[in-house]
Amino acid sequence: MDMTNLFRSLQLLGVSLGVGAIGLAAPTAAHAACNGGATLSGYYGMEVNGQTLGGVGKYLNGVVYFNGTCALQANATIGENGSVNAFVTFLGTYNTNADNTITLSFTLPGETTPETYNVGFSPVFNEAVGSETDNSAIASIDLKAQIYPTSGNHYVYNNASLKGLFAATCTGGSGAFSDFNYISFDGSTANYGVFGNVTGLDDTNDSAQFADLPLAGMYGVNSIGNFGGYAVIGPTTVGFSGVIDNNLNELQYNVSTAGPNGADVESCVAKRVK
């Protein structure tokens, strides 16, 4: 596959690699009064997974920067209503409540009403988990600290940052799907000087029908830890996009299959094996 066809295939699958440098400038706090802003501070990988009230899947994954004074900036891939927009930057705010939960608020492109999420933060695991609270969707959110050596005011990632064997579990999609993957990234730019190789096995359960299929494809990583690519799994080609976090030991990502009604999406979490 030549470079033009490769990018065209990724676009059809709703995935844009965005392997160039992407920076998250420090946002300015929008709150007149900031309460507990230092609780969340720094760079976090984000995964949102759920459904709109119309029963259509939604997800976000990417990097969120919390400035410590109640302002946030994110660069994320957004999947809603069967369409995918890759590596979109948006701003928001956050504040700690009297019950020690933290409310996040941000407005995505095309939205007029902010999305809000309440999360609980665990300093032991450098992780915040919670759910959407704005009545537009039923969704969960997971924020995991990146914890990776910095250069200037942000983390610097590349394909070599995503190297090794990971165990992943995935759920979601329009049907009754679940998957377990052993997935390996080679950390290279062997393909066109840009893309690394991804290989592995996909143990998939589709409506109680189990199959064990090989997977192979390509991926790229941008400078803030977002990644994307494609894989061929049996007879199906899928796109994926996600974020690296937890000191290179965890991945949060989504897998999408292009279809006549848009992207059918599964949400995945992967832990490093070696």
C-alpha positions as CSV (number, residue, x, y, z in Angstrom):
1,M,0.0,0.0,0.0
2,D,1.5,3.4,-1.0
3,M,1.5,6.4,1.4
4,T,-1.6,8.1,-0.3
5,N,-3.7,5.0,0.0
6,L,-2.5,4.3,3.5
7,F,-3.7,7.7,4.7
8,R,-6.9,7.4,2.7
9,S,-7.7,4.1,4.4
10,L,-7.0,5.6,7.8
11,Q,-9.3,8.5,7.1
12,L,-12.1,6.1,5.9
13,L,-11.7,4.3,9.2
14,G,-12.0,7.5,11.1
15,V,-8.4,7.6,12.2
16,S,-5.8,10.4,11.6
17,L,-2.4,9.7,12.9
18,G,-1.3,13.3,13.5
19,V,2.3,12.2,14.0
20,G,3.6,15.7,13.9
21,A,4.4,17.8,16.9
22,I,1.3,18.8,18.9
23,G,1.7,21.0,21.9
24,L,-0.7,21.8,24.7
25,A,-0.1,25.3,25.8
26,A,-0.8,26.0,29.5
27,P,-4.4,27.2,29.7
28,T,-5.5,30.2,31.8
29,A,-7.9,29.5,34.6
30,A,-11.4,30.7,33.8
31,H,-12.7,30.6,37.3
32,A,-13.2,33.7,39.4
33,A,-12.5,31.4,42.4
34,C,-10.6,28.2,42.0
35,N,-11.3,25.5,44.6
36,G,-8.9,22.5,44.9
37,G,-7.3,23.0,41.5
38,A,-4.0,21.5,42.7
39,T,-5.6,18.1,43.2
40,L,-5.4,17.5,39.5
41,S,-2.3,18.9,38.0
42,G,-0.2,17.9,35.0
43,Y,-0.8,15.6,32.0
44,Y,-3.3,12.8,32.0
45,G,-4.5,10.3,29.4
46,M,-8.3,10.4,29.1
47,E,-10.8,7.7,28.0
48,V,-14.5,8.4,27.8
49,N,-16.8,5.6,26.8
50,G,-20.6,5.3,26.7
51,Q,-23.7,6.1,24.7
52,T,-25.8,9.1,23.9
53,L,-29.4,9.1,25.0
54,G,-30.3,8.1,21.5
55,G,-28.4,4.9,22.0
56,V,-25.5,5.9,19.7
57,G,-22.0,5.2,20.9
58,K,-19.6,8.0,22.0
59,Y,-16.0,8.1,23.0
60,L,-13.1,10.5,23.6
61,N,-9.5,9.6,24.1
62,G,-6.4,11.8,24.3
63,V,-4.3,13.9,26.5
64,V,-5.7,16.4,29.1
65,Y,-3.4,19.1,30.7
66,F,-4.7,20.4,34.1
67,N,-2.9,23.6,35.0
68,G,-3.3,23.3,38.8
69,T,-5.6,26.4,38.9
70,C,-8.8,25.0,37.6
71,A,-8.3,25.3,33.8
72,L,-7.7,22.4,31.4
73,Q,-6.8,21.9,27.8
74,A,-7.2,18.7,25.9
75,N,-6.2,17.2,22.5
76,A,-8.5,14.2,21.9
77,T,-10.1,12.0,19.2
78,I,-13.9,12.4,19.4
79,G,-16.3,9.7,18.3
80,E,-20.0,10.5,18.5
81,N,-23.1,9.7,16.4
82,G,-21.1,7.5,14.0
83,S,-18.5,10.0,13.1
84,V,-14.9,10.5,14.2
85,N,-12.8,13.7,14.5
86,A,-9.2,13.0,15.3
87,F,-6.9,15.0,17.5
88,V,-9.1,18.0,18.3
89,T,-8.0,20.6,20.8
90,F,-10.5,22.1,23.3
91,L,-10.6,24.0,26.6
92,G,-12.4,23.6,29.8
93,T,-12.4,24.1,33.6
94,Y,-12.5,21.9,36.7
95,N,-13.3,22.5,40.4
96,T,-13.3,20.5,43.6
97,N,-16.7,20.1,45.3
98,A,-17.6,20.0,49.0
99,D,-17.9,16.2,48.9
100,N,-14.3,16.0,47.4
101,T,-15.5,15.0,44.0
102,I,-14.1,17.0,41.1
103,T,-16.3,18.4,38.3
104,L,-14.9,18.8,34.8
105,S,-16.6,21.0,32.2
106,F,-15.7,21.4,28.6
107,T,-17.4,22.2,25.3
108,L,-16.5,20.1,22.2
109,P,-16.5,21.6,18.7
110,G,-20.1,21.9,17.5
111,E,-21.6,21.8,21.0
112,T,-23.4,24.8,22.6
113,T,-23.9,23.2,26.1
114,P,-20.8,22.1,28.0
115,E,-20.3,18.4,28.9
116,T,-19.8,17.8,32.6
117,Y,-18.2,14.9,34.5
118,N,-17.8,14.2,38.2
119,V,-14.7,12.2,39.1
120,G,-13.0,10.9,42.2
121,F,-9.2,11.2,42.4
122,S,-6.9,8.5,43.8
123,P,-3.5,9.9,44.6
124,V,-2.2,6.3,45.2
125,F,-2.8,5.4,41.6
126,N,-2.6,8.9,40.1
127,E,-6.0,8.2,38.5
128,A,-9.4,9.8,38.5
129,V,-12.6,7.9,37.5
130,G,-16.2,9.0,37.2
131,S,-19.2,9.5,35.0
132,E,-20.9,12.1,32.8
133,T,-23.5,14.3,34.5
134,D,-24.9,16.6,31.9
135,N,-27.8,14.4,30.9
136,S,-26.7,14.2,27.2
137,A,-25.2,10.7,27.5
138,I,-24.5,7.7,29.8
139,A,-20.7,7.6,29.8
140,S,-17.8,6.8,32.1
141,I,-14.5,8.7,32.2
142,D,-11.0,7.5,33.2
143,L,-8.0,9.9,33.6
144,K,-4.6,8.3,34.2
145,A,-1.5,10.3,34.8
146,Q,1.1,10.0,32.1
147,I,4.2,10.3,34.4
148,Y,6.9,10.5,31.8
149,P,10.1,12.5,31.5
150,T,9.3,16.1,30.3
151,S,10.9,18.4,27.9
152,G,9.9,22.0,28.5
153,N,6.3,22.2,29.6
154,H,5.1,18.9,28.0
155,Y,5.9,15.3,27.5
156,V,7.7,14.2,24.4
157,Y,6.7,10.9,22.8
158,N,7.5,9.1,19.6
159,N,7.0,5.6,18.1
160,A,9.8,4.3,20.4
161,S,7.6,5.2,23.4
162,L,5.1,2.6,22.3
163,K,7.1,-0.5,22.2
164,G,6.5,-3.9,23.8
165,L,3.8,-6.5,24.5
166,F,0.5,-5.5,26.0
167,A,-2.6,-7.4,27.2
168,A,-5.8,-5.6,26.3
169,T,-9.5,-6.0,26.9
170,C,-12.1,-4.4,24.8
171,T,-15.9,-4.1,25.0
172,G,-18.7,-2.2,23.2
173,G,-19.8,-1.9,19.7
174,S,-23.4,-2.1,18.4
175,G,-23.6,-5.8,19.1
176,A,-22.5,-8.1,22.0
177,F,-18.7,-7.8,21.5
178,S,-15.8,-8.4,23.8
179,D,-12.1,-9.0,22.9
180,F,-8.9,-10.0,24.6
181,N,-5.7,-9.0,22.7
182,Y,-2.1,-9.8,23.1
183,I,-0.8,-6.9,21.0
184,S,2.8,-6.0,20.3
185,F,4.3,-2.7,19.1
186,D,7.8,-2.7,17.6
187,G,8.7,0.9,18.4
188,S,10.0,1.6,14.8
189,T,9.4,3.9,11.9
190,A,10.1,1.1,9.5
191,N,7.2,1.9,7.2
192,Y,7.6,5.1,5.1
193,G,9.9,6.4,7.8
194,V,6.8,7.2,9.9
195,F,4.9,4.1,10.9
196,G,5.8,1.2,13.2
197,N,4.4,-2.3,13.1
198,V,1.7,-3.8,15.3
199,T,1.1,-7.5,15.5
200,G,-0.8,-9.9,17.8
201,L,-3.7,-12.1,18.5
202,D,-7.4,-11.1,18.9
203,D,-9.5,-13.5,21.0
204,T,-12.9,-12.2,20.1
205,N,-16.4,-13.1,21.4
206,D,-19.1,-11.9,19.0
207,S,-22.6,-12.7,20.3
208,A,-21.2,-15.8,22.1
209,Q,-19.3,-16.9,19.0
210,F,-15.6,-17.2,19.9
211,A,-12.7,-16.9,17.5
212,D,-8.9,-16.5,17.8
213,L,-7.6,-14.4,15.0
214,P,-4.2,-12.9,14.1
215,L,-3.8,-9.2,13.7
216,A,-1.2,-7.0,11.9
217,G,-1.0,-3.4,11.0
218,M,0.8,-0.1,11.4
219,Y,0.7,2.8,14.0
220,G,2.2,6.2,14.7
221,V,2.6,8.2,17.9
222,N,2.6,12.0,18.2
223,S,4.7,14.1,20.5
224,I,2.1,14.3,23.4
225,G,1.4,10.6,23.5
226,N,-1.7,10.2,21.3
227,F,-1.4,7.3,18.8
228,G,-3.4,5.9,15.9
229,G,-3.2,3.4,13.1
230,Y,-5.0,0.4,11.6
231,A,-4.9,-3.4,11.9
232,V,-6.2,-6.3,9.8
233,I,-7.9,-8.8,12.0
234,G,-9.0,-11.9,10.1
235,P,-11.2,-10.5,7.2
236,T,-11.7,-7.1,8.8
237,T,-9.7,-3.9,8.8
238,V,-10.1,-1.7,11.8
239,G,-8.8,1.7,12.8
240,F,-7.6,2.6,16.3
241,S,-6.7,5.7,18.3
242,G,-5.7,6.2,21.8
243,V,-3.3,7.6,24.4
244,I,-0.2,6.4,26.3
245,D,-0.1,6.9,30.0
246,N,1.1,5.5,33.4
247,N,4.8,5.8,32.6
248,L,4.4,4.0,29.3
249,N,2.8,1.0,31.0
250,E,-0.9,1.5,30.0
251,L,-2.8,2.3,26.9
252,Q,-6.4,3.6,26.6
253,Y,-7.8,3.4,23.1
254,N,-10.7,2.8,20.9
255,V,-11.1,0.5,17.9
256,S,-13.5,1.5,15.0
257,T,-14.8,-0.5,12.0
258,A,-16.1,1.6,9.1
259,G,-19.6,0.6,8.2
260,P,-22.6,1.9,6.2
261,N,-23.9,3.7,9.2
262,G,-20.6,5.1,10.4
263,A,-18.0,3.8,12.8
264,D,-18.8,0.9,15.2
265,V,-16.6,1.4,18.2
266,E,-15.1,-0.7,21.0
267,S,-13.3,0.8,24.1
268,C,-10.1,-0.8,25.2
269,V,-7.6,-0.7,28.1
270,A,-4.2,-2.4,27.7
271,K,-1.6,-3.2,30.4
272,R,2.1,-3.7,29.7
273,V,3.2,-7.4,29.8
274,K,6.9,-6.8,28.9
